Amino acid sequence: MLKISNLEVFYGYVNALRGISLEVNEGEIVTLIGSNGAGKTTTLMATSGLVPKSSGTIHFRGKDISRMPPNKIVHMGIAHVPEGRRIFPGLSVKDNLRAGSLGNRTLTKQRLGELYDEVYELFPRLRERQTQAGGSLSGGEQQMLAIARGMMMDPELLMLDEPSLGLAPILVEEIFELLMRIHKRGKTILLIEQNASMALSIADRGYVMETGSIALEGPGRELLNNPEVQKVYLGG
């Protein structure tokens, strides 16, 4: 579904991505793990067209999207749930969700209604709070709203940047359970996560990033049991 080949990104003189290559196949959960500054967020931003690429290519369903503007990449079917939630605090929960649906110009009124039902089933607290301002929600609820807003465009690929960041452990477990339920509904997921243990435990495959490069890759469970990964990222 997604193929990144030899991607390089510079921020001024800083080489943020050093020729990385990775793939996400349809129906997979793929996770990127690594320390702060490894290039994980830059990878998602480059895929979404939010930062310029110095070299390399990004293909989505066989089409080169490397030079596409962000709005066209969204219309291709890629939803990006950024780090820090980035909801619209002054809009109601329902209007935040409605904003997410604007990324898909093919949605019919019937399908839009079905998507509201689907996200309210996945996130019942959002149904209870649909008239509240997004900014009045708790941190965990805002994260749920950010994920649900991404789901409202009915994407083919859902990219999530640190969905568990800053949440209490019990809420982290809840978010990961929700990601598994979303995956079981047929969504392909590319996940960035500081919680490497949780991410690798649900991922089909994983990539370990270090200073802008891919250091290791393999099945999620295999990386979870890798002594080097355990030592550096899992506190083993």
MOCOR-V131885 format. One record per backbone hydrogen bond with DSSP energy under -1.0 kcal/mol. CO is the residue of the C=O (numbers start at 1). NH is the residue of the N-H. E is the energy in kcal/mol with one decimal. If there is no record, write none. Layout:
CO_NH_E ; CO_NH_E
This chain:
1_61_-3.4 ; 2_24_-2.5 ; 3_59_-2.9 ; 4_22_-1.7 ; 5_57_-2.1 ; 7_19_-1.2 ; 7_20_-2.0 ; 8_54_-2.8 ; 8_55_-1.2 ; 9_16_-1.5 ; 9_17_-1.8 ; 11_14_-2.2 ; 14_11_-2.8 ; 14_16_-1.3 ; 17_9_-1.3 ; 20_7_-2.8 ; 22_4_-3.1 ; 24_2_-2.4 ; 25_28_-1.9 ; 28_189_-2.6 ; 29_204_-2.4 ; 29_205_-1.5 ; 30_191_-3.1 ; 31_207_-2.4 ; 32_193_-1.5 ; 33_209_-3.2 ; 35_38_-1.7 ; 38_212_-2.6 ; 39_43_-1.7 ; 40_44_-1.6 ; 41_45_-2.7 ; 42_46_-2.6 ; 43_47_-1.9 ; 44_48_-2.1 ; 45_50_-3.0 ; 55_8_-2.5 ; 57_5_-2.8 ; 58_65_-2.8 ; 59_3_-2.8 ; 60_63_-1.9 ; 63_60_-2.7 ; 65_68_-1.3 ; 69_73_-1.7 ; 70_74_-2.4 ; 71_75_-1.9 ; 72_76_-1.0 ; 73_78_-1.1 ; 74_77_-1.7 ; 77_156_-2.1 ; 77_157_-2.2 ; 79_159_-3.3 ; 81_161_-2.4 ; 82_85_-1.1 ; 84_86_-2.7 ; 88_91_-1.3 ; 89_135_-2.4 ; 91_134_-3.2 ; 92_96_-2.3 ; 93_97_-2.2 ; 94_98_-2.5 ; 95_99_-2.1 ; 96_100_-1.4 ; 97_101_-1.3 ; 100_103_-1.3 ; 101_104_-1.8 ; 104_107_-1.1 ; 108_112_-2.5 ; 109_113_-2.0 ; 110_114_-2.0 ; 111_115_-2.3 ; 112_116_-2.1 ; 113_117_-2.0 ; 114_118_-2.4 ; 115_119_-2.7 ; 116_120_-2.4 ; 117_121_-1.8 ; 118_122_-2.1 ; 119_123_-2.8 ; 123_126_-1.5 ; 124_128_-1.7 ; 125_129_-1.2 ; 127_130_-1.1 ; 129_132_-1.6 ; 130_94_-2.4 ; 132_93_-2.0 ; 133_136_-1.8 ; 134_137_-1.4 ; 138_142_-2.6 ; 139_143_-1.9 ; 140_144_-2.0 ; 141_145_-2.3 ; 142_146_-2.3 ; 143_147_-2.2 ; 144_148_-2.9 ; 145_149_-2.7 ; 146_150_-1.6 ; 147_151_-1.9 ; 148_152_-1.4 ; 150_153_-1.0 ; 151_154_-2.2 ; 156_188_-1.1 ; 157_79_-2.7 ; 158_190_-2.3 ; 159_81_-3.4 ; 160_192_-2.9 ; 162_165_-1.5 ; 164_167_-1.9 ; 168_172_-2.1 ; 169_173_-2.0 ; 170_174_-1.4 ; 171_175_-2.6 ; 172_176_-2.2 ; 173_177_-2.2 ; 174_178_-2.1 ; 175_179_-2.2 ; 176_180_-2.0 ; 177_181_-1.9 ; 178_182_-2.6 ; 179_183_-2.4 ; 180_184_-2.2 ; 182_187_-1.3 ; 183_186_-2.1 ; 188_158_-2.8 ; 189_30_-2.7 ; 190_160_-2.6 ; 191_32_-2.8 ; 192_162_-1.9 ; 194_196_-2.2 ; 195_199_-2.4 ; 196_200_-2.8 ; 197_201_-1.6 ; 199_203_-1.2 ; 204_220_-1.4 ; 205_31_-1.9 ; 206_218_-1.9 ; 207_33_-2.6 ; 208_215_-3.1 ; 208_216_-1.3 ; 210_213_-1.7 ; 212_18_-3.5 ; 213_210_-2.6 ; 216_208_-3.0 ; 218_206_-3.0 ; 219_223_-2.4 ; 220_224_-2.2 ; 221_225_-1.5 ; 223_226_-1.0 ; 226_230_-2.8 ; 227_231_-2.3 ; 228_232_-2.3 ; 229_233_-2.9 ; 229_234_-1.0 ; 230_236_-3.6
